[in-house]
Protein backbone atom coordinates (compact mmCIF):
# COMPACT_ATOMS: atom_id res chain seq x y z
CA UNK A 1 0.00 0.00 0.00
CA UNK A 2 1.43 3.34 -1.06
CA UNK A 3 0.26 6.40 0.81
CA UNK A 4 0.21 9.90 -0.55
CA UNK A 5 2.32 12.45 1.28
CA UNK A 6 -0.83 13.99 2.71
CA UNK A 7 -2.04 10.60 3.95
CA UNK A 8 1.33 9.89 5.58
CA UNK A 9 1.44 13.33 7.23
CA UNK A 10 -2.09 12.98 8.61
CA UNK A 11 -1.41 9.46 9.90
CA UNK A 12 1.92 10.45 11.46
CA UNK A 13 0.43 13.55 13.08
CA UNK A 14 -2.35 11.39 14.49
CA UNK A 15 0.20 9.00 16.03
CA UNK A 16 1.91 12.01 17.59
CA UNK A 17 -1.41 13.25 18.95
CA UNK A 18 -1.29 16.54 17.06
CA UNK A 19 -3.07 18.12 14.12
CA UNK A 20 -1.52 17.78 10.68
CA UNK A 21 -0.14 21.02 9.22
CA UNK A 22 -2.45 23.05 7.06
CA UNK A 23 -1.83 23.36 3.33
CA UNK A 24 -0.28 26.80 3.97
CA UNK A 25 1.99 25.44 6.70
CA UNK A 26 3.06 22.58 4.44
CA UNK A 27 3.91 25.05 1.69
CA UNK A 28 5.92 27.18 4.14
CA UNK A 29 7.78 24.12 5.43
CA UNK A 30 8.66 23.04 1.91
CA UNK A 31 9.92 26.55 1.18
CA UNK A 32 12.05 26.48 4.35
CA UNK A 33 13.43 23.09 3.38
CA UNK A 34 14.24 24.42 -0.07
CA UNK A 35 16.12 27.40 1.32
CA UNK A 36 18.18 25.15 3.60
CA UNK A 37 18.89 22.64 0.83
CA UNK A 38 19.97 25.28 -1.67
CA UNK A 39 21.97 27.34 0.81
CA UNK A 40 24.01 24.36 2.00
CA UNK A 41 23.56 20.63 1.53
CA UNK A 42 20.25 18.83 0.95
CA UNK A 43 20.57 17.03 4.26
CA UNK A 44 20.20 20.38 6.04
CA UNK A 45 16.55 20.59 4.94
CA UNK A 46 14.89 18.11 7.34
CA UNK A 47 17.13 19.09 10.23
CA UNK A 48 16.34 22.78 9.69
CA UNK A 49 12.61 22.02 9.85
CA UNK A 50 13.13 19.95 12.99
CA UNK A 51 15.12 22.77 14.61
CA UNK A 52 12.36 25.26 13.87
CA UNK A 53 9.76 22.94 15.39
CA UNK A 54 11.92 22.25 18.44
CA UNK A 55 12.34 26.00 18.95
CA UNK A 56 8.58 26.48 18.69
CA UNK A 57 8.93 28.70 15.63
CA UNK A 58 6.12 28.45 13.08
CA UNK A 59 6.82 27.62 9.44
CA UNK A 60 6.28 31.17 8.16
CA UNK A 61 8.62 32.77 10.67
CA UNK A 62 11.16 29.98 10.24
CA UNK A 63 11.14 30.59 6.50
CA UNK A 64 11.78 34.29 7.04
CA UNK A 65 14.69 33.50 9.35
CA UNK A 66 16.08 30.95 6.89
CA UNK A 67 15.91 33.35 3.95
CA UNK A 68 17.56 36.06 6.05
CA UNK A 69 20.37 33.71 7.08
CA UNK A 70 20.93 32.52 3.52
CA UNK A 71 21.16 36.14 2.38
CA UNK A 72 23.59 37.04 5.17
CA UNK A 73 25.78 34.08 4.26
CA UNK A 74 25.65 34.97 0.58
CA UNK A 75 24.06 31.62 -0.20
CA UNK A 76 21.68 31.15 -3.08
CA UNK A 77 18.90 29.74 -0.88
Secondary structure, DSSP 8 states (H G I E B T S, - for coil): ----HHHHHHHHHHHHTS----HHHHHHHHHHHHHHHHHS-TTHHHHHHHHHHHTT--HHHHHHHHHHHHHHTT---
